[in-house]
Amino acid sequence: MNLKSKVVAVAIATLFAGSAFAQSGSQSKVDVGNINQTQAGLLNKQEMDLGNAKAGGKSDVTAKNINQTQAGLLNQQKMNVGNAQ
């Protein structure tokens, strides 16, 4: 096989590999319960991410008794559960 044929073969293989990768996406399956996240004080930041999926993904989340609490001034709080992009 000459060099030109090798380059074309690699380009075609790369094209198909990229298509398969783009279609795969991500999957998330999470089953959680009794989670407590607490924070107290000033100028704090709190985040909780459960079962998030990207790249055309699928998310299946079962969540029970999830508590996120905070006390104090100028705090930030964020919770993401089962987001799929």
PyMOL Python script that loads the backbone (N, CA, C, O; Angstrom):
from pymol import cmd

cmd.read_pdbstr("""\
ATOM      1  N   MET A   1       0.854  -1.169   0.000  1.00  0.00           N
ATOM      2  CA  MET A   1       0.000   0.000   0.000  1.00  0.00           C
ATOM      3  C   MET A   1       0.903   1.236   0.000  1.00  0.00           C
ATOM      4  O   MET A   1       1.804   1.356   0.830  1.00  0.00           O
ATOM      5  N   ASN A   2       0.653   2.148  -0.936  1.00  0.00           N
ATOM      6  CA  ASN A   2       1.500   3.340  -1.003  1.00  0.00           C
ATOM      7  C   ASN A   2       1.070   4.369   0.048  1.00  0.00           C
ATOM      8  O   ASN A   2       0.045   4.210   0.710  1.00  0.00           O
ATOM      9  N   LEU A   3       1.865   5.411   0.182  1.00  0.00           N
ATOM     10  CA  LEU A   3       1.639   6.412   1.229  1.00  0.00           C
ATOM     11  C   LEU A   3       0.290   7.115   1.066  1.00  0.00           C
ATOM     12  O   LEU A   3      -0.391   7.370   2.059  1.00  0.00           O
ATOM     13  N   LYS A   4      -0.102   7.429  -0.158  1.00  0.00           N
ATOM     14  CA  LYS A   4      -1.370   8.113  -0.394  1.00  0.00           C
ATOM     15  C   LYS A   4      -2.545   7.233   0.059  1.00  0.00           C
ATOM     16  O   LYS A   4      -3.493   7.732   0.667  1.00  0.00           O
ATOM     17  N   SER A   5      -2.487   5.956  -0.228  1.00  0.00           N
ATOM     18  CA  SER A   5      -3.554   5.040   0.186  1.00  0.00           C
ATOM     19  C   SER A   5      -3.625   4.931   1.706  1.00  0.00           C
ATOM     20  O   SER A   5      -4.714   4.844   2.273  1.00  0.00           O
ATOM     21  N   LYS A   6      -2.463   4.935   2.368  1.00  0.00           N
ATOM     22  CA  LYS A   6      -2.437   4.864   3.828  1.00  0.00           C
ATOM     23  C   LYS A   6      -3.074   6.107   4.452  1.00  0.00           C
ATOM     24  O   LYS A   6      -3.826   6.001   5.421  1.00  0.00           O
ATOM     25  N   VAL A   7      -2.776   7.269   3.903  1.00  0.00           N
ATOM     26  CA  VAL A   7      -3.325   8.521   4.428  1.00  0.00           C
ATOM     27  C   VAL A   7      -4.840   8.528   4.273  1.00  0.00           C
ATOM     28  O   VAL A   7      -5.554   8.933   5.191  1.00  0.00           O
ATOM     29  N   VAL A   8      -5.343   8.079   3.106  1.00  0.00           N
ATOM     30  CA  VAL A   8      -6.784   8.034   2.875  1.00  0.00           C
ATOM     31  C   VAL A   8      -7.440   7.036   3.830  1.00  0.00           C
ATOM     32  O   VAL A   8      -8.506   7.320   4.377  1.00  0.00           O
ATOM     33  N   ALA A   9      -6.822   5.880   4.037  1.00  0.00           N
ATOM     34  CA  ALA A   9      -7.377   4.872   4.939  1.00  0.00           C
ATOM     35  C   ALA A   9      -7.455   5.392   6.371  1.00  0.00           C
ATOM     36  O   ALA A   9      -8.451   5.169   7.059  1.00  0.00           O
ATOM     37  N   VAL A  10      -6.419   6.078   6.819  1.00  0.00           N
ATOM     38  CA  VAL A  10      -6.420   6.640   8.179  1.00  0.00           C
ATOM     39  C   VAL A  10      -7.491   7.722   8.307  1.00  0.00           C
ATOM     40  O   VAL A  10      -8.171   7.794   9.330  1.00  0.00           O
ATOM     41  N   ALA A  11      -7.651   8.560   7.288  1.00  0.00           N
ATOM     42  CA  ALA A  11      -8.658   9.623   7.324  1.00  0.00           C
ATOM     43  C   ALA A  11     -10.060   9.036   7.402  1.00  0.00           C
ATOM     44  O   ALA A  11     -10.897   9.541   8.151  1.00  0.00           O
ATOM     45  N   ILE A  12     -10.330   7.983   6.644  1.00  0.00           N
ATOM     46  CA  ILE A  12     -11.654   7.346   6.666  1.00  0.00           C
ATOM     47  C   ILE A  12     -11.907   6.690   8.024  1.00  0.00           C
ATOM     48  O   ILE A  12     -13.001   6.809   8.574  1.00  0.00           O
ATOM     49  N   ALA A  13     -10.907   6.001   8.566  1.00  0.00           N
ATOM     50  CA  ALA A  13     -11.052   5.364   9.871  1.00  0.00           C
ATOM     51  C   ALA A  13     -11.320   6.402  10.960  1.00  0.00           C
ATOM     52  O   ALA A  13     -12.144   6.183  11.847  1.00  0.00           O
ATOM     53  N   THR A  14     -10.621   7.527  10.886  1.00  0.00           N
ATOM     54  CA  THR A  14     -10.811   8.602  11.856  1.00  0.00           C
ATOM     55  C   THR A  14     -12.218   9.186  11.756  1.00  0.00           C
ATOM     56  O   THR A  14     -12.840   9.488  12.775  1.00  0.00           O
ATOM     57  N   LEU A  15     -12.714   9.343  10.549  1.00  0.00           N
ATOM     58  CA  LEU A  15     -14.056   9.879  10.333  1.00  0.00           C
ATOM     59  C   LEU A  15     -15.104   8.978  10.977  1.00  0.00           C
ATOM     60  O   LEU A  15     -15.989   9.464  11.683  1.00  0.00           O
ATOM     61  N   PHE A  16     -15.014   7.672  10.742  1.00  0.00           N
ATOM     62  CA  PHE A  16     -15.974   6.749  11.325  1.00  0.00           C
ATOM     63  C   PHE A  16     -15.834   6.670  12.840  1.00  0.00           C
ATOM     64  O   PHE A  16     -16.842   6.581  13.540  1.00  0.00           O
ATOM     65  N   ALA A  17     -14.639   6.701  13.353  1.00  0.00           N
ATOM     66  CA  ALA A  17     -14.425   6.655  14.810  1.00  0.00           C
ATOM     67  C   ALA A  17     -15.026   7.890  15.458  1.00  0.00           C
ATOM     68  O   ALA A  17     -15.640   7.791  16.520  1.00  0.00           O
ATOM     69  N   GLY A  18     -14.861   9.056  14.834  1.00  0.00           N
ATOM     70  CA  GLY A  18     -15.426  10.294  15.372  1.00  0.00           C
ATOM     71  C   GLY A  18     -16.938  10.266  15.387  1.00  0.00           C
ATOM     72  O   GLY A  18     -17.549  10.764  16.333  1.00  0.00           O
ATOM     73  N   SER A  19     -17.562   9.696  14.364  1.00  0.00           N
ATOM     74  CA  SER A  19     -19.019   9.602  14.325  1.00  0.00           C
ATOM     75  C   SER A  19     -19.542   8.684  15.418  1.00  0.00           C
ATOM     76  O   SER A  19     -20.542   8.994  16.064  1.00  0.00           O
ATOM     77  N   ALA A  20     -18.882   7.573  15.625  1.00  0.00           N
ATOM     78  CA  ALA A  20     -19.316   6.638  16.659  1.00  0.00           C
ATOM     79  C   ALA A  20     -19.184   7.275  18.036  1.00  0.00           C
ATOM     80  O   ALA A  20     -20.051   7.093  18.891  1.00  0.00           O
ATOM     81  N   PHE A  21     -18.106   8.020  18.254  1.00  0.00           N
ATOM     82  CA  PHE A  21     -17.888   8.667  19.543  1.00  0.00           C
ATOM     83  C   PHE A  21     -18.935   9.737  19.790  1.00  0.00           C
ATOM     84  O   PHE A  21     -19.442   9.851  20.906  1.00  0.00           O
ATOM     85  N   ALA A  22     -19.270  10.518  18.781  1.00  0.00           N
ATOM     86  CA  ALA A  22     -20.220  11.609  18.948  1.00  0.00           C
ATOM     87  C   ALA A  22     -21.619  11.090  19.267  1.00  0.00           C
ATOM     88  O   ALA A  22     -22.382  11.768  19.955  1.00  0.00           O
ATOM     89  N   GLN A  23     -21.963   9.916  18.787  1.00  0.00           N
ATOM     90  CA  GLN A  23     -23.289   9.381  19.019  1.00  0.00           C
ATOM     91  C   GLN A  23     -23.418   8.686  20.369  1.00  0.00           C
ATOM     92  O   GLN A  23     -24.531   8.486  20.856  1.00  0.00           O
ATOM     93  N   SER A  24     -22.312   8.321  20.971  1.00  0.00           N
ATOM     94  CA  SER A  24     -22.377   7.519  22.181  1.00  0.00           C
ATOM     95  C   SER A  24     -22.952   8.281  23.370  1.00  0.00           C
ATOM     96  O   SER A  24     -23.718   7.703  24.141  1.00  0.00           O
ATOM     97  N   GLY A  25     -22.612   9.561  23.546  1.00  0.00           N
ATOM     98  CA  GLY A  25     -23.107  10.329  24.682  1.00  0.00           C
ATOM     99  C   GLY A  25     -22.638   9.731  26.003  1.00  0.00           C
ATOM    100  O   GLY A  25     -21.753   8.877  26.032  1.00  0.00           O
ATOM    101  N   SER A  26     -23.231  10.181  27.070  1.00  0.00           N
ATOM    102  CA  SER A  26     -22.899   9.623  28.374  1.00  0.00           C
ATOM    103  C   SER A  26     -24.177   9.179  29.059  1.00  0.00           C
ATOM    104  O   SER A  26     -25.255   9.710  28.791  1.00  0.00           O
ATOM    105  N   GLN A  27     -24.050   8.220  29.928  1.00  0.00           N
ATOM    106  CA  GLN A  27     -25.195   7.723  30.673  1.00  0.00           C
ATOM    107  C   GLN A  27     -24.917   7.823  32.161  1.00  0.00           C
ATOM    108  O   GLN A  27     -23.781   7.675  32.612  1.00  0.00           O
ATOM    109  N   SER A  28     -25.965   8.075  32.903  1.00  0.00           N
ATOM    110  CA  SER A  28     -25.835   8.159  34.344  1.00  0.00           C
ATOM    111  C   SER A  28     -27.030   7.465  34.977  1.00  0.00           C
ATOM    112  O   SER A  28     -28.176   7.789  34.666  1.00  0.00           O
ATOM    113  N   LYS A  29     -26.769   6.516  35.860  1.00  0.00           N
ATOM    114  CA  LYS A  29     -27.831   5.862  36.642  1.00  0.00           C
ATOM    115  C   LYS A  29     -27.419   5.938  38.102  1.00  0.00           C
ATOM    116  O   LYS A  29     -26.415   5.355  38.511  1.00  0.00           O
ATOM    117  N   VAL A  30     -28.209   6.667  38.882  1.00  0.00           N
ATOM    118  CA  VAL A  30     -27.871   6.911  40.283  1.00  0.00           C
ATOM    119  C   VAL A  30     -29.085   6.596  41.154  1.00  0.00           C
ATOM    120  O   VAL A  30     -30.207   6.999  40.845  1.00  0.00           O
ATOM    121  N   ASP A  31     -28.847   5.882  42.226  1.00  0.00           N
ATOM    122  CA  ASP A  31     -29.878   5.589  43.222  1.00  0.00           C
ATOM    123  C   ASP A  31     -29.293   5.989  44.580  1.00  0.00           C
ATOM    124  O   ASP A  31     -28.411   5.310  45.105  1.00  0.00           O
ATOM    125  N   VAL A  32     -29.790   7.099  45.147  1.00  0.00           N
ATOM    126  CA  VAL A  32     -29.236   7.606  46.403  1.00  0.00           C
ATOM    127  C   VAL A  32     -30.361   7.898  47.392  1.00  0.00           C
ATOM    128  O   VAL A  32     -31.512   8.109  47.012  1.00  0.00           O
ATOM    129  N   GLY A  33     -29.992   7.904  48.672  1.00  0.00           N
ATOM    130  CA  GLY A  33     -30.952   8.246  49.707  1.00  0.00           C
ATOM    131  C   GLY A  33     -30.240   8.707  50.963  1.00  0.00           C
ATOM    132  O   GLY A  33     -29.084   8.362  51.210  1.00  0.00           O
ATOM    133  N   ASN A  34     -30.953   9.490  51.747  1.00  0.00           N
ATOM    134  CA  ASN A  34     -30.453   9.984  53.029  1.00  0.00           C
ATOM    135  C   ASN A  34     -29.123  10.722  52.912  1.00  0.00           C
ATOM    136  O   ASN A  34     -28.158  10.391  53.601  1.00  0.00           O
ATOM    137  N   ILE A  35     -29.079  11.712  52.045  1.00  0.00           N
ATOM    138  CA  ILE A  35     -27.882  12.542  51.894  1.00  0.00           C
ATOM    139  C   ILE A  35     -28.133  13.878  52.583  1.00  0.00           C
ATOM    140  O   ILE A  35     -29.147  14.532  52.339  1.00  0.00           O
ATOM    141  N   ASN A  36     -27.217  14.269  53.431  1.00  0.00           N
ATOM    142  CA  ASN A  36     -27.280  15.558  54.114  1.00  0.00           C
ATOM    143  C   ASN A  36     -26.017  16.347  53.817  1.00  0.00           C
ATOM    144  O   ASN A  36     -24.906  15.851  54.005  1.00  0.00           O
ATOM    145  N   GLN A  37     -26.190  17.568  53.355  1.00  0.00           N
ATOM    146  CA  GLN A  37     -25.062  18.456  53.109  1.00  0.00           C
ATOM    147  C   GLN A  37     -25.365  19.760  53.839  1.00  0.00           C
ATOM    148  O   GLN A  37     -26.360  20.420  53.537  1.00  0.00           O
ATOM    149  N   THR A  38     -24.523  20.138  54.794  1.00  0.00           N
ATOM    150  CA  THR A  38     -24.776  21.341  55.581  1.00  0.00           C
ATOM    151  C   THR A  38     -23.548  22.235  55.594  1.00  0.00           C
ATOM    152  O   THR A  38     -22.418  21.790  55.393  1.00  0.00           O
ATOM    153  N   GLN A  39     -23.807  23.494  55.833  1.00  0.00           N
ATOM    154  CA  GLN A  39     -22.714  24.458  55.912  1.00  0.00           C
ATOM    155  C   GLN A  39     -23.168  25.632  56.761  1.00  0.00           C
ATOM    156  O   GLN A  39     -24.334  26.026  56.728  1.00  0.00           O
ATOM    157  N   ALA A  40     -22.249  26.178  57.508  1.00  0.00           N
ATOM    158  CA  ALA A  40     -22.553  27.341  58.334  1.00  0.00           C
ATOM    159  C   ALA A  40     -21.375  28.308  58.268  1.00  0.00           C
ATOM    160  O   ALA A  40     -20.221  27.890  58.166  1.00  0.00           O
ATOM    161  N   GLY A  41     -21.672  29.577  58.325  1.00  0.00           N
ATOM    162  CA  GLY A  41     -20.621  30.585  58.290  1.00  0.00           C
ATOM    163  C   GLY A  41     -20.923  31.648  57.260  1.00  0.00           C
ATOM    164  O   GLY A  41     -22.042  31.743  56.756  1.00  0.00           O
ATOM    165  N   LEU A  42     -19.929  32.437  56.955  1.00  0.00           N
ATOM    166  CA  LEU A  42     -20.079  33.554  56.031  1.00  0.00           C
ATOM    167  C   LEU A  42     -19.333  33.286  54.727  1.00  0.00           C
ATOM    168  O   LEU A  42     -18.308  32.605  54.713  1.00  0.00           O
ATOM    169  N   LEU A  43     -19.860  33.831  53.637  1.00  0.00           N
ATOM    170  CA  LEU A  43     -19.202  33.818  52.324  1.00  0.00           C
ATOM    171  C   LEU A  43     -18.826  32.413  51.852  1.00  0.00           C
ATOM    172  O   LEU A  43     -17.737  32.216  51.313  1.00  0.00           O
ATOM    173  N   ASN A  44     -19.699  31.454  52.044  1.00  0.00           N
ATOM    174  CA  ASN A  44     -19.442  30.085  51.616  1.00  0.00           C
ATOM    175  C   ASN A  44     -20.157  29.772  50.305  1.00  0.00           C
ATOM    176  O   ASN A  44     -21.086  30.471  49.901  1.00  0.00           O
ATOM    177  N   LYS A  45     -19.709  28.727  49.666  1.00  0.00           N
ATOM    178  CA  LYS A  45     -20.339  28.249  48.437  1.00  0.00           C
ATOM    179  C   LYS A  45     -20.557  26.751  48.584  1.00  0.00           C
ATOM    180  O   LYS A  45     -19.657  26.026  49.007  1.00  0.00           O
ATOM    181  N   GLN A  46     -21.743  26.293  48.238  1.00  0.00           N
ATOM    182  CA  GLN A  46     -22.074  24.882  48.386  1.00  0.00           C
ATOM    183  C   GLN A  46     -22.736  24.392  47.104  1.00  0.00           C
ATOM    184  O   GLN A  46     -23.634  25.050  46.580  1.00  0.00           O
ATOM    185  N   GLU A  47     -22.301  23.242  46.597  1.00  0.00           N
ATOM    186  CA  GLU A  47     -22.876  22.658  45.389  1.00  0.00           C
ATOM    187  C   GLU A  47     -23.095  21.168  45.602  1.00  0.00           C
ATOM    188  O   GLU A  47     -22.356  20.512  46.337  1.00  0.00           O
ATOM    189  N   MET A  48     -24.126  20.648  44.942  1.00  0.00           N
ATOM    190  CA  MET A  48     -24.367  19.210  44.940  1.00  0.00           C
ATOM    191  C   MET A  48     -24.775  18.823  43.516  1.00  0.00           C
ATOM    192  O   MET A  48     -25.727  19.376  42.966  1.00  0.00           O
ATOM    193  N   ASP A  49     -24.062  17.886  42.934  1.00  0.00           N
ATOM    194  CA  ASP A  49     -24.356  17.380  41.593  1.00  0.00           C
ATOM    195  C   ASP A  49     -24.556  15.876  41.677  1.00  0.00           C
ATOM    196  O   ASP A  49     -23.669  15.151  42.129  1.00  0.00           O
ATOM    197  N   LEU A  50     -25.713  15.410  41.245  1.00  0.00           N
ATOM    198  CA  LEU A  50     -26.018  13.983  41.276  1.00  0.00           C
ATOM    199  C   LEU A  50     -26.528  13.528  39.910  1.00  0.00           C
ATOM    200  O   LEU A  50     -27.522  14.061  39.416  1.00  0.00           O
ATOM    201  N   GLY A  51     -25.876  12.571  39.310  1.00  0.00           N
ATOM    202  CA  GLY A  51     -26.385  11.919  38.112  1.00  0.00           C
ATOM    203  C   GLY A  51     -26.528  12.791  36.891  1.00  0.00           C
ATOM    204  O   GLY A  51     -27.482  12.618  36.132  1.00  0.00           O
ATOM    205  N   ASN A  52     -25.629  13.715  36.670  1.00  0.00           N
ATOM    206  CA  ASN A  52     -25.698  14.563  35.489  1.00  0.00           C
ATOM    207  C   ASN A  52     -24.989  13.892  34.317  1.00  0.00           C
ATOM    208  O   ASN A  52     -23.974  13.222  34.508  1.00  0.00           O
ATOM    209  N   ALA A  53     -25.518  14.069  33.104  1.00  0.00           N
ATOM    210  CA  ALA A  53     -24.942  13.466  31.898  1.00  0.00           C
ATOM    211  C   ALA A  53     -24.767  14.544  30.836  1.00  0.00           C
ATOM    212  O   ALA A  53     -25.556  15.486  30.767  1.00  0.00           O
ATOM    213  N   LYS A  54     -23.740  14.407  30.015  1.00  0.00           N
ATOM    214  CA  LYS A  54     -23.445  15.388  28.964  1.00  0.00           C
ATOM    215  C   LYS A  54     -23.341  14.701  27.612  1.00  0.00           C
ATOM    216  O   LYS A  54     -23.413  13.476  27.515  1.00  0.00           O
ATOM    217  N   ALA A  55     -23.172  15.501  26.581  1.00  0.00           N
ATOM    218  CA  ALA A  55     -22.949  15.025  25.212  1.00  0.00           C
ATOM    219  C   ALA A  55     -24.105  14.155  24.728  1.00  0.00           C
ATOM    220  O   ALA A  55     -23.890  13.031  24.273  1.00  0.00           O
ATOM    221  N   GLY A  56     -25.322  14.667  24.823  1.00  0.00           N
ATOM    222  CA  GLY A  56     -26.477  13.908  24.375  1.00  0.00           C
ATOM    223  C   GLY A  56     -26.778  12.740  25.281  1.00  0.00           C
ATOM    224  O   GLY A  56     -27.309  11.722  24.837  1.00  0.00           O
ATOM    225  N   GLY A  57     -26.444  12.878  26.540  1.00  0.00           N
ATOM    226  CA  GLY A  57     -26.532  11.771  27.478  1.00  0.00           C
ATOM    227  C   GLY A  57     -27.923  11.508  28.007  1.00  0.00           C
ATOM    228  O   GLY A  57     -28.875  12.232  27.716  1.00  0.00           O
ATOM    229  N   LYS A  58     -28.010  10.457  28.788  1.00  0.00           N
ATOM    230  CA  LYS A  58     -29.249  10.028  29.418  1.00  0.00           C
ATOM    231  C   LYS A  58     -28.999   9.907  30.917  1.00  0.00           C
ATOM    232  O   LYS A  58     -27.972   9.379  31.344  1.00  0.00           O
ATOM    233  N   SER A  59     -29.936  10.395  31.703  1.00  0.00           N
ATOM    234  CA  SER A  59     -29.787  10.365  33.143  1.00  0.00           C
ATOM    235  C   SER A  59     -31.004   9.709  33.780  1.00  0.00           C
ATOM    236  O   SER A  59     -32.141  10.066  33.470  1.00  0.00           O
ATOM    237  N   ASP A  60     -30.767   8.759  34.661  1.00  0.00           N
ATOM    238  CA  ASP A  60     -31.823   8.068  35.391  1.00  0.00           C
ATOM    239  C   ASP A  60     -31.471   8.158  36.878  1.00  0.00           C
ATOM    240  O   ASP A  60     -30.561   7.472  37.342  1.00  0.00           O
ATOM    241  N   VAL A  61     -32.190   9.005  37.628  1.00  0.00           N
ATOM    242  CA  VAL A  61     -31.860   9.264  39.022  1.00  0.00           C
ATOM    243  C   VAL A  61     -33.055   8.950  39.912  1.00  0.00           C
ATOM    244  O   VAL A  61     -34.172   9.393  39.647  1.00  0.00           O
ATOM    245  N   THR A  62     -32.813   8.190  40.956  1.00  0.00           N
ATOM    246  CA  THR A  62     -33.784   7.977  42.020  1.00  0.00           C
ATOM    247  C   THR A  62     -33.164   8.558  43.281  1.00  0.00           C
ATOM    248  O   THR A  62     -32.158   8.052  43.778  1.00  0.00           O
ATOM    249  N   ALA A  63     -33.771   9.624  43.795  1.00  0.00           N
ATOM    250  CA  ALA A  63     -33.218  10.311  44.963  1.00  0.00           C
ATOM    251  C   ALA A  63     -34.305  10.443  46.024  1.00  0.00           C
ATOM    252  O   ALA A  63     -35.422  10.874  45.739  1.00  0.00           O
ATOM    253  N   LYS A  64     -33.959  10.066  47.244  1.00  0.00           N
ATOM    254  CA  LYS A  64     -34.897  10.153  48.363  1.00  0.00           C
ATOM    255  C   LYS A  64     -34.201  10.827  49.547  1.00  0.00           C
ATOM    256  O   LYS A  64     -33.025  10.580  49.814  1.00  0.00           O
ATOM    257  N   ASN A  65     -34.942  11.674  50.243  1.00  0.00           N
ATOM    258  CA  ASN A  65     -34.446  12.324  51.460  1.00  0.00           C
ATOM    259  C   ASN A  65     -33.112  13.044  51.254  1.00  0.00           C
ATOM    260  O   ASN A  65     -32.134  12.759  51.946  1.00  0.00           O
ATOM    261  N   ILE A  66     -33.079  13.961  50.317  1.00  0.00           N
ATOM    262  CA  ILE A  66     -31.885  14.764  50.056  1.00  0.00           C
ATOM    263  C   ILE A  66     -32.076  16.114  50.742  1.00  0.00           C
ATOM    264  O   ILE A  66     -33.059  16.807  50.481  1.00  0.00           O
ATOM    265  N   ASN A  67     -31.155  16.487  51.606  1.00  0.00           N
ATOM    266  CA  ASN A  67     -31.222  17.764  52.322  1.00  0.00           C
ATOM    267  C   ASN A  67     -29.947  18.556  52.076  1.00  0.00           C
ATOM    268  O   ASN A  67     -28.836  18.040  52.193  1.00  0.00           O
ATOM    269  N   GLN A  68     -30.139  19.812  51.735  1.00  0.00           N
ATOM    270  CA  GLN A  68     -29.008  20.716  51.560  1.00  0.00           C
ATOM    271  C   GLN A  68     -29.360  21.977  52.333  1.00  0.00           C
ATOM    272  O   GLN A  68     -30.283  22.699  51.955  1.00  0.00           O
ATOM    273  N   THR A  69     -28.639  22.247  53.404  1.00  0.00           N
ATOM    274  CA  THR A  69     -28.947  23.402  54.247  1.00  0.00           C
ATOM    275  C   THR A  69     -27.704  24.252  54.457  1.00  0.00           C
ATOM    276  O   THR A  69     -26.572  23.769  54.399  1.00  0.00           O
ATOM    277  N   GLN A  70     -27.950  25.521  54.700  1.00  0.00           N
ATOM    278  CA  GLN A  70     -26.839  26.406  55.029  1.00  0.00           C
ATOM    279  C   GLN A  70     -27.338  27.534  55.901  1.00  0.00           C
ATOM    280  O   GLN A  70     -28.508  27.914  55.846  1.00  0.00           O
ATOM    281  N   ALA A  71     -26.443  28.060  56.701  1.00  0.00           N
ATOM    282  CA  ALA A  71     -26.755  29.186  57.574  1.00  0.00           C
ATOM    283  C   ALA A  71     -25.613  30.186  57.490  1.00  0.00           C
ATOM    284  O   ALA A  71     -24.450  29.801  57.370  1.00  0.00           O
ATOM    285  N   GLY A  72     -25.935  31.433  57.550  1.00  0.00           N
ATOM    286  CA  GLY A  72     -24.922  32.475  57.496  1.00  0.00           C
ATOM    287  C   GLY A  72     -25.289  33.526  56.479  1.00  0.00           C
ATOM    288  O   GLY A  72     -26.394  33.530  55.937  1.00  0.00           O
ATOM    289  N   LEU A  73     -24.359  34.409  56.226  1.00  0.00           N
ATOM    290  CA  LEU A  73     -24.590  35.524  55.315  1.00  0.00           C
ATOM    291  C   LEU A  73     -23.775  35.372  54.034  1.00  0.00           C
ATOM    292  O   LEU A  73     -22.687  34.795  54.036  1.00  0.00           O
ATOM    293  N   LEU A  74     -24.324  35.903  52.938  1.00  0.00           N
ATOM    294  CA  LEU A  74     -23.639  35.978  51.641  1.00  0.00           C
ATOM    295  C   LEU A  74     -23.149  34.612  51.143  1.00  0.00           C
ATOM    296  O   LEU A  74     -22.039  34.503  50.623  1.00  0.00           O
ATOM    297  N   ASN A  75     -23.968  33.586  51.300  1.00  0.00           N
ATOM    298  CA  ASN A  75     -23.625  32.248  50.837  1.00  0.00           C
ATOM    299  C   ASN A  75     -24.242  31.979  49.467  1.00  0.00           C
ATOM    300  O   ASN A  75     -25.170  32.670  49.047  1.00  0.00           O
ATOM    301  N   GLN A  76     -23.723  30.980  48.782  1.00  0.00           N
ATOM    302  CA  GLN A  76     -24.271  30.513  47.509  1.00  0.00           C
ATOM    303  C   GLN A  76     -24.575  29.040  47.653  1.00  0.00           C
ATOM    304  O   GLN A  76     -23.821  28.291  48.275  1.00  0.00           O
ATOM    305  N   GLN A  77     -25.683  28.633  47.074  1.00  0.00           N
ATOM    306  CA  GLN A  77     -26.079  27.230  47.158  1.00  0.00           C
ATOM    307  C   GLN A  77     -26.623  26.794  45.794  1.00  0.00           C
ATOM    308  O   GLN A  77     -27.369  27.530  45.147  1.00  0.00           O
ATOM    309  N   LYS A  78     -26.240  25.596  45.371  1.00  0.00           N
ATOM    310  CA  LYS A  78     -26.642  25.089  44.061  1.00  0.00           C
ATOM    311  C   LYS A  78     -26.819  23.577  44.152  1.00  0.00           C
ATOM    312  O   LYS A  78     -26.029  22.885  44.795  1.00  0.00           O
ATOM    313  N   MET A  79     -27.870  23.072  43.498  1.00  0.00           N
ATOM    314  CA  MET A  79     -28.086  21.628  43.439  1.00  0.00           C
ATOM    315  C   MET A  79     -28.515  21.264  42.018  1.00  0.00           C
ATOM    316  O   MET A  79     -29.461  21.840  41.482  1.00  0.00           O
ATOM    317  N   ASN A  80     -27.818  20.311  41.417  1.00  0.00           N
ATOM    318  CA  ASN A  80     -28.171  19.780  40.113  1.00  0.00           C
ATOM    319  C   ASN A  80     -28.423  18.285  40.279  1.00  0.00           C
ATOM    320  O   ASN A  80     -27.553  17.554  40.753  1.00  0.00           O
ATOM    321  N   VAL A  81     -29.602  17.838  39.893  1.00  0.00           N
ATOM    322  CA  VAL A  81     -29.950  16.429  40.017  1.00  0.00           C
ATOM    323  C   VAL A  81     -30.500  15.935  38.683  1.00  0.00           C
ATOM    324  O   VAL A  81     -31.539  16.400  38.215  1.00  0.00           O
ATOM    325  N   GLY A  82     -29.787  14.983  38.079  1.00  0.00           N
ATOM    326  CA  GLY A  82     -30.283  14.331  36.866  1.00  0.00           C
ATOM    327  C   GLY A  82     -30.370  15.194  35.633  1.00  0.00           C
ATOM    328  O   GLY A  82     -31.248  14.967  34.799  1.00  0.00           O
ATOM    329  N   ASN A  83     -29.508  16.166  35.479  1.00  0.00           N
ATOM    330  CA  ASN A  83     -29.519  16.994  34.278  1.00  0.00           C
ATOM    331  C   ASN A  83     -28.879  16.245  33.121  1.00  0.00           C
ATOM    332  O   ASN A  83     -27.849  15.595  33.296  1.00  0.00           O
ATOM    333  N   ALA A  84     -29.478  16.331  31.946  1.00  0.00           N
ATOM    334  CA  ALA A  84     -28.908  15.721  30.743  1.00  0.00           C
ATOM    335  C   ALA A  84     -28.773  16.800  29.682  1.00  0.00           C
ATOM    336  O   ALA A  84     -29.712  17.557  29.434  1.00  0.00           O
ATOM    337  N   GLN A  85     -27.615  16.867  29.063  1.00  0.00           N
ATOM    338  CA  GLN A  85     -27.373  17.885  28.026  1.00  0.00           C
ATOM    339  C   GLN A  85     -27.147  17.225  26.704  1.00  0.00           C
ATOM    340  O   GLN A  85     -26.926  17.907  25.704  1.00  0.00           O
TER     341      GLN A  85
END
""", "prot")
cmd.dss("prot")
cmd.show_as("cartoon", "prot")
cmd.util.cbc("prot")
cmd.orient("prot")
